[in-house]
Amino acid sequence: MNLQELLNALLEELKSSDSLLRLVISTVVLICVVIFARWILRRYIRRNVNSTDLRRRWLVQLRNGLLLVLLLGLVMIWGNELRTFALSLVAIAVALVIATKELIICVSGTLIKSGSNAFQLGDRIQIKEYRGDVIDQNLLTTTILEVGPGKNMQQRSGRMVVIPNSLFAMEPLINESYSKDFVLHTFAIPFLRTDDWQRAQKELLRVAQIYCDEYLSDVKRHFDRISYRTGLDSPAVEPRVTLQFEEAEDITLVVRIPARAESRNWVEQNILNDVFSNNDFSSKQDA
């Protein structure tokens, strides 16, 4: 039942009520009695109370007392109809909430992301399977340019994704650009245990240090400022290569490098090209 139908039903119920005329007459009688009582009592007070202060006090108390009597009388007369009207209002409110549920959640998500300052235009975010650079946001939606495919890719796919803000009220958000100018970027390279992964580890670290050396001091100052502002420990920003074991026969080398936010993909691809164009790490397997 929609809002218009509920209002029509309420009006029809009031029109068809046999007691409507009795209620109106009772209301008119009550008002006339209160007005007449006020007129009689005011005249009595003015004629019989000589003190100005006392007379004014009695007149004020008379006015307030008769107003209270009038309100109580109206509530007693219209009590059943008021209860019916209140139930109708509740039904209307429930219908409105159900009809606008998604809009309410979207607005709530907007308030949450705005209040927490979760991200800004240009930031790279991920929520559920959606990942990309924020290009627009309004009260109901947030628009991103998709980056992918997959969470490890750093290039745009050419697709635009419009995300309802209701997701920000229900799902955790990842902001990959929280540090703005510079980021700590990671990428993983899988190897077999029989490969020469030790040499690959050393070579990846050497090439990463070459590419990151020119701006390493700027990165350290940048993260020191963030650490001072947030009260957190400043992270180590030097390139590093760590080991990860996801399968018994596999070894994954996880490379972490500092990079400018807009050039992280460029640095990653150059490191990979330099390392794997000039080296073959499957020598142990061939032997």
C-alpha positions in Angstrom: 0.0 0.0 0.0 1.5 3.3 -1.1 1.3 6.7 0.6 -1.7 8.0 -1.4 -3.7 4.9 -0.7 -3.0 5.2 3.1 -4.2 8.8 3.1 -7.3 8.0 1.1 -8.2 5.1 3.5 -7.8 7.4 6.5 -10.1 10.1 5.0 -12.7 7.5 4.1 -12.6 6.1 7.6 -13.2 9.5 9.1 -16.0 10.3 6.7 -17.8 7.1 7.3 -17.6 7.2 11.1 -21.0 7.5 12.7 -19.5 9.3 15.7 -17.8 12.1 13.7 -20.7 14.5 14.2 -20.9 13.7 17.9 -17.2 14.4 18.2 -17.5 17.7 16.5 -20.4 18.8 18.6 -18.6 17.7 21.8 -15.6 19.7 20.8 -17.7 22.8 20.1 -19.5 22.4 23.4 -16.2 22.0 25.3 -14.8 25.1 23.7 -17.9 27.1 24.5 -17.9 25.9 28.2 -14.2 26.9 28.6 -14.8 30.3 27.1 -17.8 30.9 29.2 -16.0 29.7 32.4 -13.1 32.0 31.6 -15.4 35.0 31.1 -17.2 34.4 34.4 -14.1 33.7 36.5 -12.2 36.7 35.1 -15.1 39.0 36.0 -15.2 37.5 39.5 -11.4 37.9 40.0 -11.4 41.5 38.7 -14.3 42.5 41.1 -13.3 40.6 44.2 -9.4 40.7 44.3 -8.1 44.1 45.2 -4.4 43.5 45.2 -2.9 44.2 41.7 -0.2 41.5 42.0 -2.6 38.9 43.4 -5.1 39.7 40.7 -2.6 39.3 37.9 -1.3 36.0 39.4 -4.9 34.6 39.6 -5.6 35.7 36.0 -2.5 33.9 34.7 -3.2 30.8 36.7 -6.8 30.9 35.4 -5.7 31.1 31.8 -3.1 28.3 32.2 -5.6 26.1 34.1 -8.4 26.5 31.5 -6.0 25.8 28.7 -4.9 22.5 30.4 -8.6 21.6 30.8 -9.3 22.3 27.2 -6.3 20.1 26.0 -7.3 17.2 28.3 -10.9 17.5 27.1 -9.9 17.4 23.5 -7.7 14.3 24.1 -10.5 12.5 25.8 -13.0 13.4 23.0 -10.7 12.5 20.1 -8.6 9.7 21.8 -9.8 6.9 19.6 -9.4 8.9 16.4 -5.9 10.1 17.5 -4.8 6.5 18.1 -6.1 5.5 14.6 -4.3 8.5 13.1 -1.1 7.7 14.9 -1.2 4.1 13.6 -1.7 5.4 10.1 1.2 7.8 10.5 3.4 4.8 11.7 2.3 2.8 8.6 3.1 5.7 6.4 6.5 6.1 8.0 7.2 2.4 7.6 6.2 2.6 3.9 8.4 5.6 3.3 11.4 3.9 5.0 10.9 0.7 2.9 10.5 2.7 -0.3 13.6 4.8 0.3 15.8 2.2 2.0 18.5 2.3 -0.6 18.6 6.1 -0.7 18.8 6.3 3.1 21.7 3.8 3.1 23.5 5.7 0.3 23.2 9.0 2.2 24.4 7.2 5.3 27.4 5.9 3.4 28.1 9.4 2.2 28.1 10.7 5.7 30.4 7.9 6.8 33.0 8.4 4.1 32.9 12.2 4.5 33.1 12.1 8.3 36.0 9.7 8.2 37.8 11.6 5.3 38.3 8.1 3.8 39.5 9.4 0.4 39.6 12.3 -2.0 39.4 12.9 -5.7 42.3 11.2 -7.4 42.9 8.6 -4.7 43.1 4.9 -5.7 40.6 2.9 -3.7 39.3 -0.6 -3.5 35.9 -1.7 -2.1 34.8 -5.3 -2.6 36.0 -6.2 -6.1 35.9 -2.6 -7.4 39.3 -0.9 -7.6 40.3 2.3 -9.4 41.0 6.0 -9.2 38.2 8.3 -7.9 37.1 10.9 -10.5 33.8 12.0 -9.1 31.6 11.7 -6.0 28.2 13.0 -5.0 25.5 12.3 -2.4 24.5 8.9 -3.9 27.4 7.6 -5.9 31.1 7.5 -6.4 32.7 7.1 -9.8 36.1 5.5 -10.4 38.2 4.7 -13.4 38.9 1.0 -13.0 42.4 -0.3 -12.4 43.1 -3.9 -13.3 42.2 -6.6 -14.0 43.1 -8.0 -10.6 44.4 -6.3 -7.5 48.0 -6.5 -8.6 47.7 -4.6 -11.8 48.5 -0.8 -11.8 47.1 0.2 -15.1 43.6 1.4 -16.0 41.3 -1.0 -17.8 39.5 1.7 -19.7 36.2 1.1 -17.9 34.3 3.5 -15.6 32.6 2.1 -12.5 29.8 3.9 -10.7 29.7 2.7 -7.0 26.6 3.3 -4.9 27.6 5.0 -1.6 25.6 2.4 0.3 28.7 0.1 0.0 30.7 2.5 2.2 28.2 1.9 5.0 28.6 -1.9 4.8 32.0 -2.8 3.4 35.6 -2.1 4.4 37.4 0.4 2.2 41.1 0.3 1.1 42.8 3.5 0.1 46.0 2.9 -1.7 46.9 6.6 -1.9 46.6 7.6 1.7 50.2 8.8 1.7 49.5 11.0 -1.4 52.8 11.9 -3.2 54.7 8.7 -2.5 53.5 5.2 -1.8 55.1 1.9 -0.7 54.3 -0.3 -3.7 54.5 -4.1 -3.6 54.3 -6.8 -6.3 54.9 -10.6 -6.1 56.9 -12.9 -8.4 56.3 -16.7 -8.2 59.2 -19.2 -8.4 59.6 -22.9 -8.1 61.8 -24.2 -5.3 64.1 -25.7 -8.0 64.6 -22.3 -9.6 67.5 -20.1 -8.7 65.3 -17.8 -6.6 68.2 -16.8 -4.4 69.9 -15.0 -7.3 66.6 -13.6 -8.4 66.1 -12.1 -4.9 69.5 -10.4 -5.0 69.0 -9.2 -8.6 65.6 -7.8 -7.9 66.9 -5.9 -4.8 69.9 -4.5 -6.7 67.8 -3.2 -9.6 65.1 -1.8 -7.3 67.7 0.1 -5.4 69.0 1.6 -8.6 65.6 2.9 -9.6 64.6 4.2 -6.2 67.9 5.7 -5.1 67.3 9.1 -6.7 64.2 9.9 -4.7 64.8 7.8 -1.6 65.6 10.7 0.7 62.4 12.6 -0.5 60.4 9.5 0.3 61.9 9.3 3.8 61.1 12.9 4.6 57.6 12.5 3.2 56.8 9.5 5.5 58.5 11.3 8.4 56.0 14.1 8.0 53.1 11.7 7.9 54.5 9.9 11.0 54.7 13.2 12.9 51.2 14.2 11.9 49.6 10.9 12.8 51.7 9.9 15.8 52.7 6.6 14.1 56.2 5.1 13.6 57.8 6.0 10.4 58.1 2.9 8.1 61.4 1.8 6.6 61.3 3.0 3.0 64.3 1.2 1.5 63.5 -1.4 -1.2 63.2 -4.9 0.1 62.5 -8.4 -1.2 60.9 -10.9 1.1 59.9 -14.5 0.8 56.4 -15.9 0.9 55.3 -19.6 0.9 51.8 -20.2 -0.4 52.4 -23.7 -1.8 54.8 -26.4 -0.7 56.6 -26.5 -4.0 56.5 -22.7 -4.7 58.3 -19.7 -3.5 57.0 -16.1 -4.0 59.3 -13.2 -3.9 57.5 -10.1 -2.7 59.1 -6.9 -3.8 58.4 -3.6 -1.9 59.6 -0.4 -3.3 59.0 3.3 -2.6 57.6 5.1 -5.6 55.8 8.2 -6.7 52.0 7.5 -6.7 51.6 8.2 -10.4 54.6 6.2 -11.6 54.4 3.0 -9.5 53.4 0.9 -12.5 56.3 2.4 -14.6 58.9 1.6 -11.9 57.5 -2.0 -11.4 57.6 -2.8 -15.1 61.1 -1.4 -15.6 62.4 -3.4 -12.7 60.8 -6.6 -14.1 62.1 -5.9 -17.6 65.6 -5.2 -16.5 65.8 -8.3 -14.2 64.2 -10.9 -16.5 65.5 -9.6 -19.8 69.1 -10.2 -18.7 68.8 -13.2 -16.5 67.5 -16.8 -16.6 66.7 -18.1 -13.1 65.7 -21.7 -14.2 69.3 -22.8 -14.4 69.0 -25.2 -11.4 66.1 -27.0 -13.0 67.9 -27.4 -16.3 70.9 -28.8 -14.5 
